[in-house]
Amino acid sequence: MNRSQIDPALAQQVKDASILIVDDNPSNVELLREILSHDGYSRVRGETDPRRVPDLCAAEPFDLLLIDIRMPHMSGFDLMELLKPIFGDDHVPILVLTAQTDQETRRKSLELGANDFLTKPFIAWELLHRVRNMVEIRKLYRRAAEQNRELERRVSERTAELSDALEAACKADRAKLDFLAVMSHELRTPLNSIIGFADVLAGEGMGKLGHPDYLEYVKLIEESGRSLLTMVNNILDYTRGSTGSIEIQESDVNIPQLLAGCSDMLAPKAAAKRLTVAVRPCPPFRMRIDRRRLREMVLNLLDNAVKFTQPAGHVALTVEDRGNFVGLTVRDDGPGIPTELIGRIFNPFTQAERSLVRRHEGVGLGLPIVRRFAELHGGGVEVDSAPGRGTAVTILLPKERLLEG
């Protein structure tokens, strides 16, 4: 560093440095103090008994130590060993001053923590130059340490603020889920009444309706009511799953049989779009699973596949070996999911359609519910999709749920 470029504040801090001279010869101590004081150092202290130095360093934060090696009672080497635990992580530079010129003395001094080495007799300007360099490094180190502590304080404060914000967001999210759960529960009662009375009217059990079109209207009311009830049930299932209030009811389930049943249920909807829904053959096996939840997961995936696949397309339901998991995969040859939406499709109320005018019904809870139910069984969900090559969604169920026989 060019001396003309030194920060004036740093230059003043250098001259204010606290320096300790440790030498058993009082004349040497006085000479060093005179040289340093003449150069502007105002806080220079001398000590001729090295045994008192550890206590001095523990009581006062010195910025530089000038230490002789050969001293009675305690050598400079022994002193440096004692000072290590006192300084700890603090960087306190040590300049060794000694008449010994052998390489072993130099090596051992540096190994024990000395930062520089000056042989007696020394030249005053060389001493001052080395002292200034070491004190500048010390001051810069302390400045960096203070800035680091300030940064850590700010990070800690910011982390606390973000933690509080996250907690507030979680509370708000929980409040929304509670609201949805209450509303969904309350909506089910009138919906069941609407569907029930529409069913009675459609059956004309109490006499013919006055106009032929009324029968068609009643059927539309019933279909709309059932569709709305499905949405309400999905919201209720999601909110219960997210708040941890769902308990799975495990039983012995024949998996291929359950998959075939789900395929049969979606067959009419698939036939209306001229879609082929095929369950790939697999050996019979059983698992310890919540039958109703697994059935709902598979139906959700099949319904999505049928909903988004173009007419005359194909949907396949297969059982796959996925290492520690059994994979139940629904694969279609539909339009696929845009890459930018893959990471969002498990977010509630999200659909893989960006158009303001959506072509498909639903509230976007199918996949979040599937993932939540899979996680309750110790598994998960994987998605493989890209625009133009269809979509494959796999329910992963732990093999430890397999049953013998």
Secondary structure, DSSP 4 states (H G I P E B T S, - for coil): --GGGS-HHHHHHHHT-EEEEE-S-HHHHHHHHHHHHHTT--EEEEES-GGGHHHHHHHS--SEEEE-SS-SSS-HHHHHHHHHHHHTTS---EEEEES---HHHHHHHHHTT--EEEESS--HHHHHHHHHHHHHHHHHHHHHHHHHHHHHHHHHHHHHHHHHHHHHHHHHHHHHHHHHHHHHHHHHHHHHHHHHHHHHHHHTTTS--SSHHHHHHHHHHHHHHHHHHHHHHHHHHHHHHHTT-----EEEEEHHHHHHHHHHHHHHHHHHTT-EEEE------EEEEEHHHHHHHHHHHHHHHHHHSPTT-EEEEEEEEETTEEEEEEEE-S----HHHHTTTTSTT--S---SS-SS-S-S-HHHHHHHHHHHTT-EEEEEE-TTS-EEEEEEEEGGGEE--
